[in-house]
Amino acid sequence: MNSETKKKTSKSPLRRELNGWFSPAGLRRWMGKVSGDADRIGREWLLTDGKRLRPMLTATVYTLLKPKEDPKWIAPVAIAVECFHKASLVHDDIEDGDLERYQMPTVHARYGVPSAINAGDWLLGEGYRLLAESPFPVPVRCELLRIAANGHKELALGQGEELAFCRDPHEISSKDVFEIYRQKTGAAFEVAMQCGAAAAGLDKKQREALTAFSLNWGTLFQTNDDMDDLCGDIGRRSDILALRPTLFLAEACRSKDAEVRRWISADWKTDRKVREKLLTAILHSDISERVTELCRKHLGRLRKNLQGIRNRRLREFLEKFIPNWMEEV
């Protein structure tokens, strides 16, 4: 999303409404009074920084499909989606050993690993409670719970593959990396959009198209993060240096560039200095262009996915959102 779109979104009535949900008073309305240390840490983290993109997607999809309904109907569902996201960040930071997020200490860096795990678990439990007690008919609430549970399963599978790679680094294909992205990032966007769509009663065919769209979009979103990571200062290029699977590493594994082959053939799996040399070689090769071309192919799939969404308001929203974001790729 470009800066101009961000400004417009930040000033929208729905964004102002959502910001009110994510205030201490807003959370008290849906969660009640703070009931313990895990609750306190969990809410503190829930209110900390971040774009709140996922709950915004949930609320936007719902209000586009139900323009005459009060947005507050979707508030507990949107809050639940953010609970799930923030819980995943707590656990992910512990698993990756990251000590900083949003330019501040991570939850486990501040409170210790045991308390952080517990606060993350509280966020998960509170998210499921919010879905179960949301103001929708029982069949809709059951579907919301199914969507969230399936998303958590996919996230764990994707994270599991990433952790397995970290334990035993090896040459990897773009196909394998895209599958990890689909499970780790795409599934989260699927949960966000599908919760809004299910609450609004969108029909099965259009929801299938929305799922395909969400998974492709999430994959592109993660790829964009890879590009930001690679083009930053050497200290920010954490993914390859930390031996996490990325498209850039996958494309390096199949590259014919002499300098890239030199360092891929060296001991990059155990030697950080070799990985730093590999990063420099990647930056001076055509790998960035090849990754961009992979993104364009996914963008083509996204446009095909949109053809299955007949609701004009929702389709137009997605059509405007995606090109603006993709301009930065």
C-alpha positions as CSV (number, residue, x, y, z in Angstrom):
1,M,0.0,0.0,0.0
2,N,1.5,3.4,-1.0
3,S,1.8,6.3,1.5
4,E,-1.2,8.2,0.0
5,T,-3.5,5.2,0.4
6,K,-2.3,4.8,4.0
7,K,-3.2,8.4,4.7
8,K,-6.7,8.0,3.3
9,T,-7.2,4.7,5.2
10,S,-6.0,6.2,8.4
11,K,-8.6,9.0,8.1
12,S,-11.5,6.8,7.2
13,P,-14.5,6.5,9.5
14,L,-14.0,2.8,9.8
15,R,-10.4,3.2,10.8
16,R,-11.4,5.7,13.5
17,E,-14.0,3.2,14.7
18,L,-11.4,0.4,14.8
19,N,-8.9,2.6,16.6
20,G,-11.6,3.0,19.3
21,W,-11.9,-0.8,19.6
22,F,-8.2,-1.0,20.2
23,S,-8.1,1.5,23.1
24,P,-8.0,0.5,26.8
25,A,-11.7,1.5,27.1
26,G,-12.6,-0.4,23.9
27,L,-11.0,-3.6,25.1
28,R,-12.7,-3.3,28.5
29,R,-16.0,-3.2,26.7
30,W,-15.4,-6.6,25.0
31,M,-13.0,-8.2,27.5
32,G,-14.1,-6.8,30.9
33,K,-11.7,-5.8,33.6
34,V,-8.1,-7.0,33.6
35,S,-8.1,-10.3,35.5
36,G,-4.5,-11.2,36.0
37,D,-0.9,-10.9,34.8
38,A,-1.3,-12.9,31.6
39,D,-4.4,-10.7,30.8
40,R,-2.4,-7.5,31.6
41,I,0.6,-8.5,29.4
42,G,-1.7,-9.7,26.6
43,R,-3.7,-6.5,26.5
44,E,-0.5,-4.4,26.7
45,W,0.8,-6.2,23.6
46,L,-2.5,-6.0,21.9
47,L,-2.5,-2.2,22.2
48,T,1.2,-1.9,21.1
49,D,1.9,-0.4,17.7
50,G,1.4,-2.4,14.5
51,K,-0.8,-1.5,11.5
52,R,-3.8,-3.6,12.6
53,L,-4.1,-4.6,9.0
54,R,-5.8,-7.9,9.7
55,P,-8.6,-6.6,11.9
56,M,-9.1,-3.8,9.4
57,L,-9.5,-6.3,6.6
58,T,-12.1,-8.2,8.7
59,A,-14.0,-5.0,9.4
60,T,-13.7,-3.7,5.8
61,V,-15.0,-6.9,4.2
62,Y,-17.9,-7.0,6.6
63,T,-18.9,-3.4,6.2
64,L,-18.6,-3.6,2.4
65,L,-21.0,-6.6,2.3
66,K,-23.3,-5.2,5.0
67,P,-23.1,-1.4,4.5
68,K,-26.3,-0.7,6.4
69,E,-25.2,-2.6,9.6
70,D,-23.5,-1.0,12.5
71,P,-19.7,-1.7,12.3
72,K,-19.7,-2.5,16.0
73,W,-21.3,-5.9,15.2
74,I,-18.0,-7.0,13.8
75,A,-15.9,-5.5,16.6
76,P,-15.4,-8.7,18.7
77,V,-14.5,-10.7,15.6
78,A,-11.9,-8.1,14.4
79,I,-10.4,-7.9,17.9
80,A,-10.2,-11.7,17.9
81,V,-8.3,-11.7,14.6
82,E,-5.8,-9.3,16.1
83,C,-5.5,-11.4,19.2
84,F,-4.5,-14.4,17.0
85,H,-2.0,-12.3,15.1
86,K,-0.4,-10.8,18.2
87,A,-0.2,-14.2,19.8
88,S,1.6,-15.6,16.8
89,L,4.1,-12.7,17.0
90,V,4.8,-13.5,20.6
91,H,5.5,-17.2,19.9
92,D,7.3,-16.4,16.7
93,D,9.7,-14.0,18.4
94,I,10.5,-16.6,21.0
95,E,11.1,-19.3,18.4
96,D,13.3,-17.0,16.3
97,G,15.2,-15.5,19.3
98,D,14.2,-12.0,18.2
99,L,14.6,-9.4,21.0
100,E,13.0,-6.4,19.3
101,R,9.8,-5.6,17.4
102,Y,8.2,-2.3,16.6
103,Q,11.5,-0.8,17.8
104,M,10.9,-1.9,21.3
105,P,11.7,-5.1,23.4
106,T,9.6,-8.2,22.4
107,V,7.3,-9.6,25.1
108,H,9.7,-12.4,26.1
109,A,12.6,-9.9,26.2
110,R,10.7,-7.8,28.6
111,Y,8.9,-10.4,30.8
112,G,10.8,-13.6,30.2
113,V,9.9,-16.6,28.0
114,P,7.5,-18.4,30.4
115,S,5.3,-15.3,30.9
116,A,5.4,-14.5,27.2
117,I,4.3,-18.0,26.2
118,N,1.5,-17.7,28.8
119,A,0.4,-14.3,27.6
120,G,0.4,-15.6,24.0
121,D,-1.8,-18.5,25.1
122,W,-4.2,-16.1,26.8
123,L,-4.5,-14.1,23.6
124,L,-5.4,-17.3,21.7
125,G,-8.0,-18.3,24.3
126,E,-9.5,-14.8,24.4
127,G,-9.7,-14.7,20.7
128,Y,-11.7,-17.9,20.5
129,R,-14.0,-16.7,23.3
130,L,-14.7,-13.5,21.4
131,L,-15.6,-15.5,18.3
132,A,-17.8,-17.9,20.3
133,E,-19.6,-15.1,22.0
134,S,-19.9,-12.7,19.0
135,P,-23.4,-11.3,18.2
136,F,-24.1,-13.7,15.3
137,P,-26.3,-16.8,14.9
138,V,-24.9,-20.1,16.2
139,P,-24.1,-21.5,12.7
140,V,-22.1,-18.3,11.9
141,R,-20.2,-18.5,15.2
142,C,-19.4,-22.2,14.5
143,E,-18.0,-21.2,11.0
144,L,-15.9,-18.4,12.6
145,L,-14.4,-20.9,15.0
146,R,-13.7,-23.3,12.1
147,I,-12.0,-20.6,10.1
148,A,-9.8,-19.6,13.0
149,A,-8.9,-23.2,13.9
150,N,-8.0,-24.1,10.4
151,G,-5.8,-20.9,10.1
152,H,-4.0,-21.9,13.3
153,K,-3.3,-25.4,12.0
154,E,-1.9,-24.0,8.7
155,L,0.2,-21.4,10.6
156,A,1.7,-24.2,12.8
157,L,2.4,-26.4,9.7
158,G,4.2,-23.5,7.9
159,Q,6.2,-22.5,11.0
160,G,7.1,-26.2,11.5
161,E,8.6,-26.4,8.1
162,E,10.5,-23.1,8.7
163,L,11.8,-24.4,12.0
164,A,12.8,-27.8,10.4
165,F,14.8,-25.8,7.8
166,C,16.5,-23.8,10.6
167,R,17.5,-27.1,12.3
168,D,18.9,-28.6,9.1
169,P,19.6,-25.9,6.5
170,H,19.6,-27.2,2.9
171,E,19.1,-26.0,-0.7
172,I,15.4,-25.2,-1.1
173,S,13.1,-24.5,-4.0
174,S,10.9,-21.5,-4.6
175,K,7.9,-23.8,-4.6
176,D,8.7,-24.9,-1.1
177,V,9.2,-21.3,0.1
178,F,5.9,-20.2,-1.4
179,E,4.2,-23.1,0.4
180,I,5.6,-21.9,3.7
181,Y,4.5,-18.3,2.9
182,R,1.0,-19.6,2.0
183,Q,0.7,-21.3,5.4
184,K,2.4,-18.8,7.6
185,T,1.2,-15.5,6.1
186,G,-1.5,-16.3,3.5
187,A,-3.5,-18.3,6.0
188,A,-3.6,-15.4,8.4
189,F,-5.0,-13.1,5.7
190,E,-7.5,-15.8,4.8
191,V,-8.7,-15.9,8.4
192,A,-9.0,-12.1,8.5
193,M,-11.0,-11.8,5.2
194,Q,-13.1,-15.0,5.7
195,C,-14.2,-14.0,9.2
196,G,-15.6,-10.8,7.7
197,A,-17.2,-12.6,4.8
198,A,-18.7,-15.4,6.9
199,A,-20.1,-12.9,9.4
200,A,-21.7,-11.0,6.5
201,G,-23.1,-14.2,4.9
202,L,-21.2,-14.2,1.6
203,D,-22.0,-17.2,-0.5
204,K,-19.8,-20.3,-0.8
205,K,-18.6,-19.6,-4.4
206,Q,-17.4,-16.1,-3.7
207,R,-15.8,-17.2,-0.4
208,E,-13.8,-19.8,-2.3
209,A,-12.6,-17.1,-4.6
210,L,-11.8,-14.9,-1.6
211,T,-9.7,-17.7,-0.1
212,A,-7.7,-18.1,-3.2
213,F,-7.2,-14.4,-3.3
214,S,-6.2,-14.2,0.4
215,L,-3.6,-16.9,0.1
216,N,-2.0,-15.4,-3.1
217,W,-2.0,-12.0,-1.5
218,G,-0.5,-13.2,1.7
219,T,2.3,-14.9,-0.2
220,L,3.0,-11.6,-2.1
221,F,2.9,-9.7,1.2
222,Q,5.6,-11.9,2.7
223,T,7.7,-11.6,-0.5
224,N,7.5,-7.9,-0.2
225,D,8.9,-8.2,3.4
226,D,11.8,-10.3,2.0
227,M,12.6,-7.5,-0.4
228,D,12.5,-4.9,2.4
229,D,14.8,-7.1,4.4
230,L,17.3,-7.7,1.6
231,C,17.6,-4.1,0.6
232,G,18.1,-2.8,4.1
233,D,21.4,-2.4,6.0
234,I,23.4,-5.6,6.4
235,G,22.3,-5.8,10.0
236,R,18.7,-5.9,8.9
237,R,19.1,-8.7,6.5
238,S,18.2,-11.1,9.2
239,D,16.3,-13.9,7.3
240,I,19.2,-15.3,5.3
241,L,21.7,-14.5,7.9
242,A,19.5,-16.3,10.5
243,L,19.1,-19.3,8.1
244,R,15.4,-18.8,7.4
245,P,14.0,-19.9,4.1
246,T,13.4,-17.0,1.6
247,L,12.7,-16.7,-2.1
248,F,16.1,-15.0,-2.5
249,L,17.9,-18.0,-1.0
250,A,15.8,-20.4,-3.1
251,E,16.6,-18.5,-6.3
252,A,20.3,-18.4,-5.3
253,C,20.3,-22.2,-5.0
254,R,19.4,-22.4,-8.7
255,S,21.3,-19.4,-9.9
256,K,24.0,-19.7,-12.6
257,D,25.7,-16.5,-11.6
258,A,29.3,-17.3,-10.9
259,E,29.7,-15.2,-7.7
260,V,26.4,-16.6,-6.3
261,R,27.5,-20.2,-7.2
262,R,30.8,-19.5,-5.4
263,W,29.2,-18.8,-2.1
264,I,26.3,-21.3,-2.4
265,S,29.0,-23.9,-2.9
266,A,30.8,-22.7,0.2
267,D,29.9,-23.4,3.8
268,W,26.9,-21.0,4.0
269,K,25.0,-23.3,6.3
270,T,27.3,-22.9,9.2
271,D,29.5,-19.8,8.5
272,R,27.8,-16.4,8.9
273,K,30.6,-14.6,7.0
274,V,29.9,-16.8,4.0
275,R,26.3,-15.9,4.2
276,E,27.2,-12.2,4.2
277,K,29.2,-12.8,1.1
278,L,26.3,-14.7,-0.4
279,L,24.0,-11.7,0.3
280,T,26.3,-9.3,-1.4
281,A,26.5,-11.6,-4.4
282,I,22.7,-11.9,-4.5
283,L,22.4,-8.1,-4.5
284,H,24.7,-7.9,-7.5
285,S,23.0,-10.6,-9.5
286,D,19.6,-10.8,-11.4
287,I,18.0,-12.6,-8.5
288,S,15.9,-9.6,-7.4
289,E,14.5,-9.4,-11.0
290,R,13.6,-13.1,-10.9
291,V,11.8,-12.8,-7.6
292,T,10.0,-9.8,-9.0
293,E,8.9,-11.9,-12.0
294,L,7.6,-14.5,-9.6
295,C,5.6,-11.8,-7.9
296,R,4.1,-10.7,-11.2
297,K,2.9,-14.3,-11.8
298,H,1.1,-14.3,-8.5
299,L,-0.3,-10.9,-9.3
300,G,-1.8,-12.4,-12.4
301,R,-3.4,-15.1,-10.3
302,L,-4.8,-12.5,-7.9
303,R,-6.6,-10.8,-10.8
304,K,-8.1,-14.1,-11.9
305,N,-9.2,-14.7,-8.3
306,L,-11.1,-11.4,-8.3
307,Q,-13.2,-12.6,-11.3
308,G,-14.9,-15.0,-8.9
309,I,-16.0,-12.2,-6.5
310,R,-19.3,-10.9,-7.9
311,N,-20.0,-8.4,-5.1
312,R,-19.0,-5.1,-6.8
313,R,-18.1,-3.2,-3.6
314,L,-15.8,-5.9,-2.3
315,R,-14.2,-6.5,-5.7
316,E,-13.5,-2.8,-6.3
317,F,-11.9,-2.5,-2.9
318,L,-9.6,-5.4,-3.6
319,E,-8.8,-4.1,-7.1
320,K,-7.7,-0.8,-5.7
321,F,-5.8,-2.1,-2.8
322,I,-3.6,-4.7,-4.5
323,P,-2.1,-2.5,-7.3
324,N,-1.2,0.2,-4.8
325,W,0.6,-2.2,-2.6
326,M,2.3,-4.0,-5.6
327,E,3.7,-0.7,-6.8
328,E,6.3,-1.1,-4.1
329,V,7.4,-4.6,-5.3
